[in-house]
Amino acid sequence: MIPPPNPLGELLTISDYTRLGETATGYTELLVVEIVSPGSKRTDYRTKREEYAEAGIPHYWIVDIEEPVSLTACQLTKEFGYQDSQEITGEFTATTPFPVTVRLDQLL
């Protein structure tokens, strides 16, 4: 079963599906990846970050496409909201929520 469209991230959202037999009973966003638009930096770095933390989304990646392309990986903590990685350029590698390597300089 395919979930309904989700307006959260401008790039993608990754969901964890809970199934009971053949019927999807619900899903939870594991990751939202946001592409920063020049006019939406404040919204993407502050407002959406707060909204996603309140929604309990465990991972929020912010991709800024101004050169050099960079990615900030935010991971939700129980006490302090999101905790950020350093802003990464070049190559980004993660093990959670799944193993992935992204060549940021090849996104444009």
Backbone as a printed PyTorch tensor [residue, N CA C, xyz], in Angstrom:
tensor([[[  0.8470,  -1.1770,   0.0000],
         [  0.0000,   0.0000,   0.0000],
         [  0.8900,   1.2360,   0.0000]],

        [[  0.5980,   2.2230,  -0.8240],
         [  1.3720,   3.4460,  -0.9190],
         [  0.7180,   4.4940,  -0.0320]],

        [[  1.5300,   5.1930,   0.8130],
         [  0.9410,   6.2010,   1.7000],
         [  0.4840,   7.4180,   0.9030]],

        [[ -0.3680,   8.2410,   1.5080],
         [ -0.7960,   9.4570,   0.8230],
         [  0.3840,  10.4040,   0.6380]],

        [[  0.3140,  11.3130,  -0.3460],
         [  1.4010,  12.2620,  -0.5630],
         [  1.6740,  13.0540,   0.7060]],

        [[  2.9330,  13.3690,   0.9380],
         [  3.3250,  14.0890,   2.1370],
         [  3.9900,  15.3960,   1.7340]],

        [[  3.4800,  16.5280,   2.1840],
         [  4.0250,  17.8230,   1.7850],
         [  5.2370,  18.2580,   2.5900]],

        [[  5.7770,  17.4160,   3.4380],
         [  6.8270,  17.8610,   4.3460],
         [  8.0890,  18.3140,   3.6370]],

        [[  8.8800,  17.4020,   3.0940],
         [ 10.1580,  17.7820,   2.5310],
         [ 10.0660,  18.1400,   1.0690]],

        [[ 10.9360,  19.0330,   0.6390],
         [ 10.9550,  19.3980,  -0.7650],
         [ 11.6500,  18.3460,  -1.6040]],

        [[ 12.4460,  17.4890,  -0.9820],
         [ 13.1180,  16.4360,  -1.7260],
         [ 12.4170,  15.1060,  -1.4960]],

        [[ 12.3630,  14.6540,  -0.2580],
         [ 11.7200,  13.3760,   0.0070],
         [ 11.4860,  13.1780,   1.4760]],

        [[ 10.6080,  12.2160,   1.7630],
         [ 10.4510,  11.7230,   3.1220],
         [ 10.5630,  10.2120,   3.0600]],

        [[ 11.1450,   9.6270,   4.0860],
         [ 11.2710,   8.1830,   4.1870],
         [ 10.4120,   7.7480,   5.3660]],

        [[  9.5380,   6.7850,   5.1390],
         [  8.6060,   6.3620,   6.1750],
         [  8.8530,   4.9250,   6.5990]],

        [[  8.4760,   4.6420,   7.8400],
         [  8.5080,   3.2940,   8.3910],
         [  7.0560,   2.8400,   8.4660]],

        [[  6.7290,   1.7960,   7.7460],
         [  5.3560,   1.3160,   7.6910],
         [  5.1220,   0.2450,   8.7450]],

        [[  4.0080,   0.3790,   9.4390],
         [  3.5900,  -0.6250,  10.3980],
         [  2.4790,  -1.4170,   9.7380]],

        [[  2.6550,  -2.7060,   9.6310],
         [  1.6580,  -3.5150,   8.9350],
         [  1.0500,  -4.5480,   9.8710]],

        [[ -0.2190,  -4.7580,   9.6920],
         [ -0.9410,  -5.8020,  10.3990],
         [ -1.5360,  -6.6740,   9.3100]],

        [[ -0.9430,  -7.8340,   9.0960],
         [ -1.3660,  -8.6650,   7.9790],
         [ -1.0450,  -7.9490,   6.6810]],

        [[ -2.0230,  -7.7730,   5.8220],
         [ -1.8280,  -7.1090,   4.5410],
         [ -2.2110,  -5.6280,   4.5880]],

        [[ -2.7120,  -5.1570,   5.7210],
         [ -3.2290,  -3.7990,   5.8020],
         [ -2.2330,  -2.8880,   6.4980]],

        [[ -1.9000,  -1.7720,   5.8630],
         [ -1.0350,  -0.7850,   6.5150],
         [ -1.8540,  -0.0940,   7.6000]],

        [[ -1.3500,  -0.1080,   8.8230],
         [ -2.0720,   0.5100,   9.9310],
         [ -1.5870,   1.9210,  10.2100]],

        [[ -0.4950,   2.3240,   9.6010],
         [  0.0180,   3.6640,   9.8280],
         [  1.4710,   3.7230,   9.4580]],

        [[  2.0080,   4.9100,   9.4770],
         [  3.4280,   5.0520,   9.2080],
         [  3.9740,   6.2710,   9.9390]],

        [[  5.2560,   6.2570,  10.1470],
         [  5.9500,   7.3300,  10.8320],
         [  7.0990,   7.7790,   9.9490]],

        [[  7.2530,   9.0800,   9.7860],
         [  8.3820,   9.5950,   9.0220],
         [  9.6700,   9.3070,   9.7780]],

        [[ 10.6410,   8.7220,   9.0960],
         [ 11.9600,   8.4860,   9.6830],
         [ 12.9170,   9.6210,   9.3430]],

        [[ 12.7420,  10.1900,   8.1500],
         [ 13.6750,  11.1830,   7.6500],
         [ 12.9460,  12.1590,   6.7430]],

        [[ 13.2300,  13.4370,   6.9210],
         [ 12.7960,  14.4560,   5.9770],
         [ 14.0640,  15.1080,   5.4440]],

        [[ 14.1620,  15.2220,   4.1240],
         [ 15.2860,  15.9070,   3.4850],
         [ 14.7260,  17.1710,   2.8560]],

        [[ 15.2500,  18.2960,   3.2640],
         [ 14.7710,  19.6020,   2.8140],
         [ 15.8160,  20.2640,   1.9370]],

        [[ 15.3860,  20.7570,   0.7760],
         [ 16.2640,  21.5310,  -0.0980],
         [ 16.0110,  23.0070,   0.2260]],

        [[ 17.0530,  23.7020,   0.6330],
         [ 16.9240,  25.1070,   1.0120],
         [ 16.8050,  25.9700,  -0.2360]],

        [[ 15.7750,  26.7820,  -0.2620],
         [ 15.6070,  27.7720,  -1.3200],
         [ 16.1670,  29.0890,  -0.8030]],

        [[ 16.7280,  29.9150,  -1.6830],
         [ 17.3040,  31.1810,  -1.2160],
         [ 16.3400,  32.0080,  -0.3660]],

        [[ 15.0750,  32.0030,  -0.6790],
         [ 14.1200,  32.7920,   0.0850],
         [ 13.5330,  32.0850,   1.2890]],

        [[ 13.9640,  30.8310,   1.5530],
         [ 13.3420,  30.0760,   2.6500],
         [ 14.3390,  29.6020,   3.7040]],

        [[ 15.5300,  30.1870,   3.7450],
         [ 16.5460,  29.7110,   4.6970],
         [ 16.0360,  29.7420,   6.1320]],

        [[ 15.4550,  30.8430,   6.5400],
         [ 14.9650,  30.9630,   7.9170],
         [ 13.9100,  29.8900,   8.2010]],

        [[ 13.0010,  29.7000,   7.2580],
         [ 11.9440,  28.6940,   7.4260],
         [ 12.5480,  27.3020,   7.5260]],

        [[ 13.4860,  26.9740,   6.6330],
         [ 14.0530,  25.6190,   6.6030],
         [ 14.9530,  25.3290,   7.8070]],

        [[ 15.7090,  26.3090,   8.2410],
         [ 16.6480,  26.0940,   9.3450],
         [ 16.0210,  26.2800,  10.7200]],

        [[ 14.9070,  27.0230,  10.8130],
         [ 14.3180,  27.2810,  12.1310],
         [ 12.8910,  26.7590,  12.2570]],

        [[ 11.9870,  27.3050,  11.4380],
         [ 10.5660,  26.9860,  11.5920],
         [ 10.2830,  25.5090,  11.3410]],

        [[ 10.6940,  25.0010,  10.1790],
         [ 10.4220,  23.5900,   9.8590],
         [ 11.1470,  22.6710,  10.8310]],

        [[ 12.3540,  23.0550,  11.2220],
         [ 13.1250,  22.2730,  12.1940],
         [ 12.3190,  22.0910,  13.4810]],

        [[ 11.7100,  23.1630,  13.9710],
         [ 10.8980,  23.0800,  15.1880],
         [  9.6540,  22.2230,  14.9620]],

        [[  9.0140,  22.4190,  13.8120],
         [  7.8000,  21.6470,  13.5060],
         [  8.1100,  20.1580,  13.4080]],

        [[  9.1960,  19.7900,  12.7320],
         [  9.5480,  18.3800,  12.5760],
         [  9.9460,  17.7680,  13.9150]],

        [[ 10.6340,  18.5330,  14.7490],
         [ 10.9980,  18.0290,  16.0850],
         [  9.7370,  17.7760,  16.9060]],

        [[  8.8000,  18.7150,  16.8710],
         [  7.5390,  18.5390,  17.5980],
         [  6.7630,  17.3400,  17.0790]],

        [[  6.8820,  17.0590,  15.7780],
         [  6.1910,  15.9090,  15.1800],
         [  6.8980,  14.5960,  15.5010]],

        [[  8.1110,  14.6800,  16.0790],
         [  8.8400,  13.4640,  16.4580],
         [  9.5900,  12.8030,  15.3210]],

        [[  9.8860,  13.5390,  14.2470],
         [ 10.6350,  12.9670,  13.1250],
         [ 12.0970,  12.8450,  13.5410]],

        [[ 12.6460,  11.6290,  13.5960],
         [ 13.9670,  11.4250,  14.1700],
         [ 15.1340,  12.0230,  13.3890]],

        [[ 15.0030,  12.1650,  12.0680],
         [ 16.1170,  12.6650,  11.2580],
         [ 15.6190,  13.7410,  10.2920]],

        [[ 16.3540,  14.8430,  10.2490],
         [ 16.0390,  15.9620,   9.3560],
         [ 17.3490,  16.3980,   8.7240]],

        [[ 17.4400,  16.2340,   7.4060],
         [ 18.6520,  16.6390,   6.6840],
         [ 18.3310,  17.8910,   5.8920]],

        [[ 19.1800,  18.9010,   6.0330],
         [ 18.9960,  20.1650,   5.3430],
         [ 20.0880,  20.2930,   4.2900]],

        [[ 19.6860,  20.3460,   3.0180],
         [ 20.6360,  20.4560,   1.9060],
         [ 20.5690,  21.8770,   1.3630]],

        [[ 21.6970,  22.5850,   1.4360],
         [ 21.7960,  23.9490,   0.9200],
         [ 22.5200,  23.8830,  -0.4180]],

        [[ 21.8330,  24.2740,  -1.4930],
         [ 22.4090,  24.0980,  -2.8320],
         [ 23.2470,  25.2920,  -3.2950]],

        [[ 23.4400,  26.2860,  -2.4170],
         [ 24.3790,  27.3520,  -2.7660],
         [ 25.7790,  26.7640,  -2.6930]],

        [[ 26.6250,  27.1330,  -3.6500],
         [ 27.9720,  26.5480,  -3.6980],
         [ 28.8200,  27.0370,  -2.5480]],

        [[ 29.5700,  26.1440,  -1.8930],
         [ 29.5610,  24.7140,  -2.1480],
         [ 28.3230,  24.0620,  -1.5180]],

        [[ 27.7500,  23.0820,  -2.2080],
         [ 26.5780,  22.3690,  -1.7020],
         [ 26.9410,  21.7560,  -0.3490]],

        [[ 26.0420,  21.9170,   0.6180],
         [ 26.3170,  21.4030,   1.9580],
         [ 25.0900,  20.6920,   2.5140]],

        [[ 25.3250,  19.8640,   3.5230],
         [ 24.2580,  19.1270,   4.1860],
         [ 24.4820,  19.2200,   5.6800]],

        [[ 23.4150,  19.5300,   6.4030],
         [ 23.4260,  19.4930,   7.8590],
         [ 22.4730,  18.3840,   8.2740]],

        [[ 22.9890,  17.3920,   8.9790],
         [ 22.1690,  16.2670,   9.4370],
         [ 21.7560,  16.5320,  10.8770]],

        [[ 20.4530,  16.5560,  11.1160],
         [ 19.9180,  16.8080,  12.4520],
         [ 19.2910,  15.5090,  12.9620]],

        [[ 19.6330,  15.1610,  14.1920],
         [ 19.0780,  13.9480,  14.7880],
         [ 18.3390,  14.3350,  16.0610]],

        [[ 17.1070,  13.8590,  16.1970],
         [ 16.2590,  14.2050,  17.3280],
         [ 16.7530,  13.5240,  18.6020]],

        [[ 16.8710,  14.3090,  19.6700],
         [ 17.2010,  13.7680,  20.9890],
         [ 15.9750,  13.9320,  21.8770]],

        [[ 15.9050,  13.1910,  22.9320],
         [ 14.7310,  13.2510,  23.8010],
         [ 14.6530,  14.5690,  24.5690]],

        [[ 15.7890,  15.0930,  24.9780],
         [ 15.7770,  16.2580,  25.8540],
         [ 15.9710,  17.5910,  25.1500]],

        [[ 16.7010,  17.6210,  24.0600],
         [ 17.1380,  18.8950,  23.5100],
         [ 16.6620,  19.1710,  22.0900]],

        [[ 15.6770,  18.4820,  21.5870],
         [ 15.2680,  18.6790,  20.1990],
         [ 16.3240,  18.1020,  19.2760]],

        [[ 16.5500,  18.7610,  18.1440],
         [ 17.5360,  18.2580,  17.1920],
         [ 18.9460,  18.6380,  17.5980]],

        [[ 19.8360,  17.6970,  17.4280],
         [ 21.2660,  17.9340,  17.5900],
         [ 21.8740,  17.8370,  16.1970]],

        [[ 22.6420,  18.8540,  15.8090],
         [ 23.1600,  18.9480,  14.4460],
         [ 24.5570,  18.3930,  14.3040]],

        [[ 24.8260,  17.8870,  13.1020],
         [ 26.2000,  17.5770,  12.7260],
         [ 26.8340,  18.8840,  12.2630]],

        [[ 28.1100,  18.8720,  12.0230],
         [ 28.7580,  19.9980,  11.3670],
         [ 28.1810,  20.0850,   9.9630]],

        [[ 28.1820,  21.2800,   9.3860],
         [ 27.7650,  21.4160,   7.9870],
         [ 28.8080,  20.6940,   7.1300]],

        [[ 28.3470,  19.7640,   6.3060],
         [ 29.2500,  18.9020,   5.5440],
         [ 29.2210,  19.3080,   4.0750]],

        [[ 30.3940,  19.3630,   3.4500],
         [ 30.5120,  19.5770,   2.0090],
         [ 31.2740,  18.3820,   1.4380]],

        [[ 31.2560,  18.2280,   0.1300],
         [ 31.9940,  17.1170,  -0.5020],
         [ 31.2050,  15.8330,  -0.4450]],

        [[ 31.5230,  14.9680,   0.5180],
         [ 30.8670,  13.6610,   0.6220],
         [ 30.2330,  13.5020,   1.9920]],

        [[ 28.9690,  13.1030,   2.0080],
         [ 28.2290,  12.8670,   3.2450],
         [ 27.9820,  11.3780,   3.3770]],

        [[ 28.3190,  10.8220,   4.5360],
         [ 28.0830,   9.4040,   4.8050],
         [ 27.3010,   9.2800,   6.1060]],

        [[ 26.2640,   8.4460,   6.0800],
         [ 25.4500,   8.2100,   7.2710],
         [ 25.2440,   6.7100,   7.4480]],

        [[ 25.0130,   6.3090,   8.6830],
         [ 24.6540,   4.9220,   8.9750],
         [ 23.2160,   4.8280,   9.4750]],

        [[ 22.6680,   5.9470,   9.9430],
         [ 21.2800,   5.9790,  10.4000],
         [ 20.5620,   7.1330,   9.7230]],

        [[ 19.3460,   7.0400,   9.3530],
         [ 18.4470,   5.9190,   9.5880],
         [ 18.6960,   4.7290,   8.6680]],

        [[ 19.6430,   4.8670,   7.7210],
         [ 20.0450,   3.7680,   6.8370],
         [ 21.4240,   4.1220,   6.2970]],

        [[ 22.1970,   3.1300,   5.8730],
         [ 23.5220,   3.4340,   5.3170],
         [ 23.4220,   4.1070,   3.9530]],

        [[ 24.1200,   5.2430,   3.7990],
         [ 24.0940,   5.9740,   2.5360],
         [ 25.3240,   6.8740,   2.4410]],

        [[ 25.7930,   7.0490,   1.2150],
         [ 26.8420,   8.0210,   0.9130],
         [ 26.3390,   8.8870,  -0.2250]],

        [[ 26.4500,  10.2100,  -0.0590],
         [ 25.9790,  11.1600,  -1.0590],
         [ 27.1370,  12.0800,  -1.4260]],

        [[ 27.4390,  12.1710,  -2.7080],
         [ 28.4370,  13.1210,  -3.2010],
         [ 27.7350,  14.4420,  -3.4180]],

        [[ 27.8250,  15.3210,  -2.4590],
         [ 27.0990,  16.5960,  -2.5000],
         [ 27.5090,  17.4640,  -3.6810]],

        [[ 28.7940,  17.4000,  -4.0430],
         [ 29.2730,  18.2130,  -5.1500],
         [ 28.7240,  17.7420,  -6.4980]],

        [[ 28.0770,  16.5870,  -6.5400],
         [ 27.5050,  16.0900,  -7.7900],
         [ 25.9870,  16.2790,  -7.8580]],

        [[ 25.4170,  16.9810,  -6.8890],
         [ 23.9680,  17.1840,  -6.8780],
         [ 23.5180,  18.2510,  -7.8670]],

        [[ 24.3780,  19.1720,  -8.2100],
         [ 23.9760,  20.2370,  -9.1380],
         [ 24.2240,  19.8410, -10.5580]]])
